[in-house]
Amino acid sequence: MSYTNLPAPSPEQGLTRYMQEIRKFPMLEPEQEYMLAKAWVDHEDTGAAHQLVTSHLRLAAKIAMGYRGYGLPTAEVVSEANVGLMQAVKRFDPEKGFRLATYAMWWIRAAIQEYILRSWSLVKMGTTSAQKKLFFNLRKAKTKIGALEEGDLRPENVARIATELSVTEEEVISMNRRLSGGDASLNAQIKTDGEGAAEWQDWLEDEDADQASQYAERDELETRRDMLETAMEGLNERERHVLTERRLKDEPMTLEELSQVYGVSRERIRQIEVRAFEKLQKAMRSIAVDRGVALETEDA
């Protein structure tokens, strides 16, 4: 998918100008978003896809700014976020029942994290998901315990973070030293054309609603929803339909109703449901390990 008119940050253009440009694109109402997404899915309408992308550039920028502490050019991080956004638009299915923003967050973060991992030659990520989780969650863990401004962490904080992130204390110490320094705040002052000073985050907020807070609150839920969608692809059509109707609907169908649909006994439908759910659980656990996501329960 190519968008020749998509504003892209560059050293020549500057991020301040870019932030001004992306604020010109209006947020979409749910119905507008649905119709544009349908136009893209059904007719490959690139104009509709372009509107979907540009209306979410502020979301991509907001997420990208959260990765400014890794010492990489901010413009490049934003560009990678836009790549992830375009991938999300390309794959978005409006019939799934949720907004593009909640689906796009996973693709945006994945694109940024892949770029960071490619760029950080000093960080030997090895093979474990725990190490990757440490790399991308250490600053959050330090903030949680009020240790963000420390150089070398105190032993008690090292132990606490190691336990929370399921890594060794040596890994925490090593990663902390590699990641120390180079941070920049969203409250950093920037200049605007004739309007005095402003903060980076001022360019990222929607004036009509605190959408950034809504995105943050729904992030974990939507990440798991994306994992669920991926895991469901491992089921055959009948298993997917039975499981959806029995466990994922507000008003689930009864065993009797489904038995009539498929012309089998209620017991057979129950067996299909149980088997499908077990397969889903196994797939979810596998995906969680691959992505470094902690599942709090055994249920999918």
C-alpha positions as CSV (number, residue, x, y, z in Angstrom):
1,M,0.0,0.0,0.0
2,S,1.5,3.4,-1.0
3,Y,0.3,6.8,0.0
4,T,2.1,9.5,-2.0
5,N,0.3,12.3,-0.2
6,L,0.9,11.0,3.3
7,P,2.9,13.7,5.3
8,A,6.1,12.1,6.5
9,P,8.6,13.5,9.0
10,S,12.0,14.3,7.6
11,P,15.0,16.3,8.7
12,E,14.2,19.0,6.1
13,Q,10.6,19.3,7.1
14,G,11.0,19.2,10.8
15,L,8.7,17.6,13.4
16,T,7.1,20.8,14.5
17,R,5.8,21.4,11.0
18,Y,4.7,17.8,10.7
19,M,2.7,18.0,13.9
20,Q,1.0,21.1,12.6
21,E,0.1,19.4,9.4
22,I,-1.4,16.2,10.9
23,R,-3.7,18.3,13.1
24,K,-5.4,19.5,9.9
25,F,-6.9,16.0,9.3
26,P,-10.2,15.6,11.1
27,M,-11.1,12.7,13.4
28,L,-13.7,10.4,11.9
29,E,-17.1,9.5,13.3
30,P,-17.8,5.8,13.6
31,E,-20.1,5.7,10.6
32,Q,-17.6,7.6,8.4
33,E,-14.9,5.2,9.4
34,Y,-17.0,2.2,8.7
35,M,-18.0,3.4,5.2
36,L,-14.4,4.3,4.3
37,A,-13.1,1.0,5.5
38,K,-15.8,-0.8,3.5
39,A,-14.8,1.2,0.4
40,W,-11.2,0.0,0.9
41,V,-12.1,-3.6,1.7
42,D,-14.7,-4.0,-1.1
43,H,-13.3,-1.8,-3.8
44,E,-9.7,-1.1,-2.9
45,D,-10.5,2.6,-2.9
46,T,-7.1,4.2,-2.1
47,G,-8.7,7.6,-1.4
48,A,-10.8,6.0,1.4
49,A,-7.7,4.3,2.7
50,H,-5.8,7.6,2.7
51,Q,-8.5,9.2,4.7
52,L,-8.3,6.4,7.3
53,V,-4.6,6.8,7.6
54,T,-4.5,10.6,7.8
55,S,-7.2,10.7,10.4
56,H,-5.1,8.4,12.7
57,L,-1.7,10.1,12.2
58,R,-2.0,11.8,15.6
59,L,-2.5,8.4,17.2
60,A,0.6,7.1,15.5
61,A,2.6,10.1,16.6
62,K,1.3,9.8,20.2
63,I,2.5,6.2,20.4
64,A,5.8,7.0,18.7
65,M,6.6,9.7,21.3
66,G,6.4,7.1,24.0
67,Y,9.5,5.5,22.5
68,R,11.6,8.6,22.4
69,G,13.8,7.4,25.3
70,Y,15.7,4.9,23.1
71,G,18.1,7.4,21.6
72,L,16.8,7.1,18.0
73,P,15.8,9.9,15.7
74,T,12.3,10.8,16.6
75,A,11.4,11.5,12.9
76,E,12.3,7.9,12.1
77,V,10.3,6.5,14.9
78,V,7.3,8.4,13.8
79,S,7.9,7.2,10.2
80,E,7.9,3.6,11.5
81,A,4.7,4.3,13.4
82,N,3.1,5.4,10.2
83,V,4.2,2.2,8.5
84,G,2.5,0.2,11.2
85,L,-0.6,2.4,10.8
86,M,-0.7,1.7,7.1
87,Q,-0.4,-2.0,7.7
88,A,-3.3,-1.8,10.1
89,V,-5.5,0.0,7.6
90,K,-4.6,-2.6,4.9
91,R,-5.7,-5.4,7.2
92,F,-8.6,-3.8,9.0
93,D,-12.0,-5.5,8.9
94,P,-14.8,-3.1,9.8
95,E,-17.2,-6.0,10.3
96,K,-15.3,-7.1,13.5
97,G,-17.2,-4.5,15.5
98,F,-14.4,-2.4,16.9
99,R,-12.7,0.9,15.9
100,L,-9.6,1.2,13.7
101,A,-7.7,3.0,16.4
102,T,-8.0,0.0,18.8
103,Y,-6.8,-2.4,16.0
104,A,-4.1,-0.1,14.8
105,M,-2.3,0.3,18.1
106,W,-0.9,-3.2,17.9
107,W,0.5,-2.7,14.4
108,I,1.9,0.7,15.3
109,R,3.7,-0.6,18.4
110,A,4.9,-3.7,16.5
111,A,6.4,-1.6,13.7
112,I,8.2,0.7,16.2
113,Q,9.5,-2.1,18.3
114,E,10.9,-4.0,15.3
115,Y,12.7,-0.8,14.2
116,I,14.1,-0.3,17.7
117,L,15.3,-3.8,17.9
118,R,17.0,-3.6,14.5
119,S,18.7,-0.4,15.5
120,W,19.9,-1.2,19.0
121,S,23.0,-3.3,18.1
122,L,24.2,-3.0,21.7
123,V,21.2,-4.8,23.0
124,K,21.6,-8.5,22.5
125,M,18.0,-9.5,22.7
126,G,18.8,-13.1,22.4
127,T,15.8,-15.3,22.0
128,T,13.6,-15.0,25.1
129,S,10.4,-13.1,25.2
130,A,11.3,-12.1,28.8
131,Q,14.3,-10.2,27.5
132,K,12.2,-8.3,25.0
133,K,9.6,-7.6,27.6
134,L,12.4,-6.1,29.8
135,F,13.7,-4.0,27.0
136,F,10.4,-2.4,26.4
137,N,9.0,-2.3,29.9
138,L,12.0,-1.3,32.1
139,R,11.2,2.5,32.1
140,K,7.6,1.8,32.9
141,A,8.7,-0.4,35.8
142,K,11.1,2.2,37.1
143,T,8.5,4.9,36.9
144,K,6.1,2.8,38.9
145,I,8.5,2.5,41.8
146,G,9.8,6.1,41.5
147,A,13.2,5.1,40.3
148,L,13.3,6.8,36.9
149,E,15.9,9.4,37.8
150,E,18.3,7.0,39.3
151,G,21.6,6.0,37.7
152,D,22.3,2.5,38.8
153,L,19.3,1.1,40.6
154,R,19.3,0.3,44.3
155,P,19.4,-3.4,45.0
156,E,15.9,-3.5,46.4
157,N,14.6,-1.9,43.2
158,V,16.6,-4.3,41.0
159,A,15.1,-7.2,42.8
160,R,11.6,-5.9,42.6
161,I,11.8,-5.2,38.8
162,A,13.4,-8.6,38.2
163,T,10.5,-10.3,39.9
164,E,7.9,-8.3,38.2
165,L,9.3,-8.8,34.7
166,S,10.5,-12.4,35.3
167,V,14.1,-11.8,34.4
168,T,17.3,-12.1,36.4
169,E,18.7,-9.2,38.5
170,E,21.8,-9.2,36.3
171,E,19.7,-8.6,33.2
172,V,17.9,-5.7,34.9
173,I,21.2,-4.1,35.8
174,S,22.7,-4.6,32.4
175,M,19.6,-3.3,30.5
176,N,19.3,-0.3,32.8
177,R,22.8,0.8,32.1
178,R,22.3,0.4,28.3
179,L,19.1,2.4,28.3
180,S,20.1,5.1,30.7
181,G,20.1,8.7,29.4
182,G,18.8,10.2,26.2
183,D,15.2,10.5,27.4
184,A,13.0,13.4,26.3
185,S,9.7,14.5,27.8
186,L,6.4,15.0,26.1
187,N,6.4,18.3,28.2
188,A,9.4,19.6,26.3
189,Q,8.9,23.1,24.9
190,I,8.7,23.6,21.2
191,K,8.3,26.8,19.2
192,T,5.2,27.5,17.1
193,D,4.7,30.0,14.3
194,G,3.7,33.2,16.0
195,E,2.0,31.4,18.9
196,G,4.8,31.3,21.5
197,A,5.9,28.1,23.2
198,A,3.9,24.9,23.4
199,E,4.5,21.3,24.5
200,W,4.9,18.3,22.3
201,Q,1.8,16.7,23.8
202,D,-0.3,19.7,22.8
203,W,0.1,18.7,19.2
204,L,-1.1,15.2,19.9
205,E,-4.3,15.8,21.8
206,D,-7.7,16.1,20.3
207,E,-9.5,19.2,21.4
208,D,-12.9,17.6,21.5
209,A,-12.1,14.5,23.6
210,D,-9.3,13.0,25.6
211,Q,-8.8,10.2,23.2
212,A,-5.2,9.6,24.2
213,S,-6.4,8.5,27.7
214,Q,-9.1,6.3,26.1
215,Y,-6.5,4.6,23.9
216,A,-4.2,4.0,26.9
217,E,-7.1,2.5,29.0
218,R,-8.1,0.2,26.2
219,D,-4.6,-0.8,25.1
220,E,-4.3,-4.0,27.1
221,L,-7.8,-5.1,26.2
222,E,-7.4,-4.5,22.5
223,T,-4.0,-6.2,22.4
224,R,-5.6,-9.3,23.9
225,R,-8.5,-8.9,21.4
226,D,-6.0,-8.9,18.6
227,M,-4.4,-12.0,20.0
228,L,-7.8,-13.7,20.2
229,E,-8.5,-12.8,16.6
230,T,-5.1,-14.3,15.6
231,A,-5.7,-17.5,17.7
232,M,-9.2,-17.9,16.2
233,E,-7.6,-18.3,12.7
234,G,-6.3,-21.6,13.9
235,L,-9.8,-23.0,14.2
236,N,-11.8,-24.5,11.3
237,E,-14.9,-22.8,10.2
238,R,-17.4,-24.8,12.3
239,E,-15.3,-24.6,15.4
240,R,-14.9,-20.9,15.0
241,H,-18.6,-20.4,14.5
242,V,-19.7,-22.6,17.4
243,L,-17.2,-20.9,19.8
244,T,-18.2,-17.5,18.7
245,E,-21.9,-18.2,19.1
246,R,-21.4,-19.9,22.5
247,R,-18.8,-17.8,24.2
248,L,-18.3,-14.5,22.4
249,K,-21.8,-13.2,21.9
250,D,-23.8,-11.2,24.4
251,E,-26.8,-13.5,23.8
252,P,-25.2,-16.9,23.0
253,M,-27.0,-19.5,21.0
254,T,-28.1,-22.7,22.9
255,L,-26.8,-26.1,22.2
256,E,-30.2,-27.0,20.8
257,E,-30.2,-24.1,18.3
258,L,-26.7,-25.0,17.1
259,S,-27.5,-28.7,16.8
260,Q,-30.3,-27.8,14.4
261,V,-28.0,-25.6,12.4
262,Y,-25.5,-28.4,11.8
263,G,-27.9,-31.4,12.0
264,V,-26.1,-33.1,14.9
265,S,-26.8,-33.8,18.5
266,R,-26.5,-31.3,21.3
267,E,-23.7,-33.4,22.8
268,R,-21.8,-33.2,19.6
269,I,-22.0,-29.4,19.6
270,R,-20.8,-29.4,23.2
271,Q,-17.8,-31.5,22.2
272,I,-17.0,-29.2,19.4
273,E,-17.2,-26.2,21.7
274,V,-14.9,-27.8,24.3
275,R,-12.4,-28.9,21.8
276,A,-12.4,-25.5,20.1
277,F,-11.9,-23.7,23.4
278,E,-9.0,-25.9,24.3
279,K,-7.3,-25.2,21.0
280,L,-7.9,-21.5,21.4
281,Q,-6.4,-21.5,24.9
282,K,-3.3,-23.3,23.6
283,A,-2.9,-20.9,20.7
284,M,-3.4,-17.8,23.0
285,R,-0.7,-19.0,25.3
286,S,1.7,-19.6,22.4
287,I,1.0,-16.1,21.0
288,A,1.4,-14.5,24.4
289,V,4.9,-16.1,24.8
290,D,5.9,-14.9,21.3
291,R,4.7,-11.4,22.0
292,G,5.9,-11.1,25.6
293,V,2.4,-10.6,26.9
294,A,1.5,-11.9,30.3
295,L,-1.8,-13.8,30.5
296,E,-3.2,-13.6,34.1
297,T,-5.5,-16.6,33.7
298,E,-5.6,-19.8,31.8
299,D,-8.8,-18.7,30.1
300,A,-8.5,-17.2,26.6
